[in-house]
């Protein structure tokens, strides 16, 4: 069969794909390489060294910020995955009810509201709650967690409800016809089928929480500075190469985690329900 004149060749497709990957990953590879640079200059290579990993181990402020960021990201991803699954199921499966449009609008509002507006709104809310109810007494990990969960909930909801809409309901209906209770059907059939979407939402929420600067800056207090605001504040004085070392560790950990999750998802898809 003769190929159409305007159809892209295999070489062209591979070249385009390669250029795209290089554009995305060369900056990350450069960061990883320069984390082993002996020079204190982040733009000139003078030799291989682990000195900046040793310096990282002695940078208590950076390590504390990284530890707090990982805690908040894990809490945020877990809460957003749980609430987003529930919210997405309602959006996808429950019949229209009075106020349904308002419900969906409030769920998805953080997708379109600028983070500055969301951060200021949450700050004013916590200040007012503190003056009326005495809670929260001060801003810290709890207030940041609530703010990040509010932001990430919308993303998880969209991912989960899209997956639920695409499900073949024959499995659930067959279980119901055989006498299974709706709650039992959800946990034994629906939940395993949407698990890849929930995991994807969890990973996205984890990344968004780690990456956030604006909301964390508004809602953090003394002793609760996260990694992104900490690095952002150091930019004004000039970044040190130990930041490259920390970023390399994060890239390796996240990369391994993503590969493992992807393999588990492929295995589940191969095995089927």
C-alpha positions in Angstrom: 0.0 0.0 0.0 1.5 3.3 -1.0 1.9 5.9 1.7 0.0 9.2 1.3 2.3 12.1 0.1 1.5 14.3 3.1 1.8 11.5 5.7 4.7 12.1 8.1 7.5 9.6 7.7 8.7 7.3 10.6 12.0 9.2 10.7 10.1 12.5 11.0 8.0 11.2 13.8 10.9 9.9 15.7 12.9 13.1 15.2 10.0 15.2 16.5 9.5 13.0 19.5 13.2 13.0 20.3 13.4 16.8 20.1 10.4 17.1 22.4 12.0 14.8 25.0 15.3 16.6 24.7 13.6 19.9 25.3 11.9 18.6 28.4 14.7 16.6 30.0 17.9 18.3 29.1 17.4 21.0 31.8 16.8 18.2 34.4 19.8 16.2 33.2 21.9 19.4 33.4 20.8 19.9 37.0 21.7 16.4 37.9 25.1 16.6 36.3 26.0 19.9 38.0 25.0 18.5 41.4 28.3 16.6 41.1 30.3 19.6 40.1 33.3 20.6 42.3 32.8 24.3 41.6 30.6 26.6 43.6 29.6 28.2 40.3 26.4 26.6 38.9 27.3 27.2 35.3 30.9 26.0 35.0 32.2 22.4 35.3 35.5 22.0 37.1 35.5 18.3 38.2 33.5 15.5 39.8 32.8 15.8 43.5 30.2 14.9 46.2 30.9 18.0 48.2 27.5 19.5 47.6 25.7 16.4 48.9 27.9 16.7 52.1 27.0 20.4 52.3 23.3 19.4 51.9 23.5 17.1 54.9 24.7 20.1 57.0 22.1 22.6 55.7 19.5 22.1 58.4 17.1 24.8 57.1 16.9 23.2 53.7 16.5 19.7 55.1 13.8 20.8 57.4 11.9 22.6 54.6 12.2 19.5 52.5 10.9 17.2 55.3 8.0 19.5 56.0 7.1 19.7 52.3 7.1 15.9 51.9 4.8 15.6 55.0 2.4 18.2 53.7 2.5 16.8 50.2 1.7 13.3 51.4 -1.1 14.5 53.7 -2.5 16.7 50.9 -2.4 13.9 48.2 -4.1 11.4 50.5 -6.9 13.8 51.6 -7.4 15.1 48.0 -7.6 11.5 46.7 -10.1 10.4 49.3 -12.3 13.5 48.9 -11.8 13.7 45.2 -12.9 10.1 44.7 -16.1 10.7 46.6 -16.8 14.0 44.8 -16.0 12.6 41.4 -18.3 9.6 42.0 -21.2 12.0 42.9 -20.6 14.1 39.8 -20.4 11.1 37.5 -23.0 8.8 38.9 -25.6 10.6 40.9 -28.6 12.1 39.1 -29.0 15.8 38.8 -30.2 17.4 42.0 -31.1 20.9 43.1 -27.9 23.0 43.3 -25.9 20.5 41.2 -24.4 23.3 39.1 -23.3 25.2 42.2 -21.8 22.0 43.6 -19.8 21.3 40.5 -18.8 25.0 40.2 -17.5 25.1 43.8 -15.6 21.9 43.2 -13.8 23.1 40.1 -13.4 26.8 41.1 -9.8 26.3 42.2 -8.9 25.3 38.6 -9.6 28.8 37.4 -9.1 31.0 40.4 -5.6 32.5 40.6 -3.6 31.1 43.5 -3.0 34.6 44.8 -6.7 35.1 45.2 -7.2 31.6 46.8 -4.3 32.2 49.2 -5.6 35.6 50.3 -9.1 34.2 50.7 -7.9 31.3 52.9 -5.7 33.6 54.9 -8.6 35.9 55.7 -10.8 32.9 56.5 -8.3 31.5 59.0 -7.7 35.0 60.6 -11.4 35.5 61.0 -11.9 31.9 62.4 -9.0 32.5 64.8 -10.6 35.7 66.2 -14.1 34.1 66.5 -13.5 30.5 67.4 -9.9 30.7 68.6 -8.9 28.1 65.9 -6.5 27.9 64.3 -4.3 29.5 67.0 -1.5 30.1 64.5 -0.7 29.4 60.9 1.5 26.3 60.2 1.3 22.9 58.7 -2.4 22.5 59.4 -3.4 25.6 57.5 -1.1 24.9 54.6 -2.5 21.4 54.4 -6.1 22.7 54.2 -5.1 25.2 51.6 -3.2 22.6 49.4 -6.1 20.1 49.8 -8.5 22.8 48.6 -6.4 23.4 45.5 -5.7 19.8 44.7 -9.2 18.5 45.3 -10.5 20.0 42.0 -7.8 18.2 40.0 -8.4 14.8 41.6 -12.2 15.2 41.1 -11.8 15.9 37.4 -9.5 12.9 36.9 -11.7 10.4 38.9 -15.0 11.5 37.4 -13.7 11.2 33.9 -12.6 7.6 34.6 -15.9 6.7 36.2 -17.9 8.0 33.2 -15.9 5.7 31.0 -16.5 2.6 33.0 -18.6 -0.2 31.7 -21.4 -0.5 34.3 -22.1 -4.1 33.3 -19.8 -5.5 36.1 -21.5 -3.4 38.8 -25.0 -4.1 37.5 -24.3 -7.9 37.4 -23.1 -7.8 41.0 -26.2 -5.9 42.1 -28.4 -8.4 40.2 -26.7 -11.2 42.2 -27.7 -9.5 45.5 -24.6 -7.5 46.4 -25.1 -4.4 48.4 -24.1 -1.1 46.7 -21.4 -0.3 49.2 -19.9 -3.8 48.7 -20.0 -3.3 44.9 -18.2 0.0 45.2 -15.3 -1.4 47.2 -14.9 -4.7 45.4 -15.6 -3.7 41.8 -15.8 0.0 41.2 -12.8 1.0 43.4 -10.3 -1.4 41.8 -11.4 -0.3 38.3 -10.9 3.4 39.1 -7.7 2.8 41.1 -5.4 3.9 38.3 -7.2 7.2 38.1 -7.0 7.6 41.9 -3.3 6.9 41.9 -2.8 9.4 39.0 -4.8 12.0 41.0 -2.7 11.2 44.1 0.6 11.7 42.2 -0.7 15.0 40.7 -1.8 16.3 44.0 1.6 15.3 45.6 3.4 17.2 42.8 1.2 20.3 43.0 1.7 20.5 46.8 5.5 20.2 46.5 5.5 22.8 43.8 3.3 25.4 45.4 4.8 28.7 46.5 1.9 31.2 46.6 -0.6 29.5 49.0 2.2 28.2 51.2 3.6 31.7 51.6 0.2 33.1 52.7 -0.6 30.2 55.1 2.7 29.4 56.6 3.9 30.6 60.0 7.1 30.6 62.0 8.9 27.3 61.7 6.7 26.0 58.9 8.5 27.2 55.8 8.2 24.7 53.0 10.8 23.8 50.4 9.5 25.9 47.5 9.2 29.1 49.4 12.6 28.4 51.0 14.3 28.0 47.6 12.4 31.0 46.2 13.7 33.2 49.1 17.3 32.1 48.4 17.1 33.0 44.8 17.6 36.7 45.7 20.9 35.9 47.3 22.0 33.4 44.7 21.4 29.7 44.8 24.0 27.3 46.1 24.8 24.0 44.4 23.4 22.0 47.3 20.0 22.9 45.9 21.0 20.9 42.8 21.9 18.0 45.1 18.5 18.1 46.8 16.7 18.4 43.5 18.6 15.3 42.1 17.5 13.3 45.1 13.9 14.3 44.6 14.1 13.5 40.8 15.5 10.0 41.6 12.9 9.2 44.3 9.9 10.5 42.2 11.2 8.8 39.1 11.5 5.4 40.8 8.0 5.9 42.4 6.4 6.8 39.0 8.0 3.8 37.3 6.8 1.4 40.0 3.3 2.8 39.9 3.2 2.6 36.1 4.2 -1.0 36.2 1.5 -1.8 38.7 -1.1 -0.1 36.6 0.0 -2.0 33.5 -0.1 -5.2 35.4 -3.7 -4.4 36.6 -4.8 -3.5 33.1 -3.4 -6.8 31.8 -5.1 -8.9 34.4 -8.4 -7.1 34.0 -11.2 -6.9 36.6 
